[in-house]
Amino acid sequence: MSCPLTPAEKLEKPLSKLTIQYFGAFRAAANMEKEEVVFTPNTTLFVLLAKLASKNGETFRGEVFAADGESLREDITVTVNGAIVKHKNVPKVYLQPEDVIQLFPVFPGGG
């Protein structure tokens, strides 16, 4: 299942694919383990997350975004190709073909 493209996005070329992997509550909210997503050049991680939230519904949106709807929840971890992305950098990270994005909730425990 892919995120739908807007008419303007369909005109931009070339399209690229990346993989989203969902863990914990994200997996339950998206109702899948992973998916391939088609995106256009100059797409940021923030834009991708917003599109996924629109596609996957309010439960998913609530897992990703804070109550203001403009920032990520403090208790989630987002990685790109295994590297943790600081929340303040999410709008500045431009996606690349074949990237692997992982969404992790906070896992209880520690020590």
Residue, then its C-alpha position, 0 to 999 in steps of 0.5 A: m500500500s502506498c501513500p497517494l500522490t497529489p496531481a502536482e506530485k504526479l507531474e514531478k519526476p523521477l519518483s522514488k521508493l522507500t520502506i517504512q517499518y512500524f513497531g509497537a503501537f505504530r504497527a497496530a495503528a497502521n495495521m501492517e509491519k511495513e510498507e513501500v512508499v513512493f515519494t517525489p524529490n525534495t520530500t522531507l521526513f516531516v511531510l512523509l509522516a504527515k501523509l502517513a498520518s492522513k492515510n492511516g487515520e486519527t489513531f496513527r496521527g495521535e501516535v506520531f504527532a503531539a496535540d498541537g499537530e505540528s510537532l512530533r510526540e516527545d516519546i517516539t523515536v524515528t530512524v532513517n537507515g538506522a540513525i536516530v533523527k532528532h525531532k528538531n531535524v525531522p523537517k530538515v531531513y530530505l528523503q533519498p531513494e531506498d531509505v528505510i524509515q523506522l517508527f518506534p514507540v517508547f518501550p517500557g523498562g530500562g534501568 
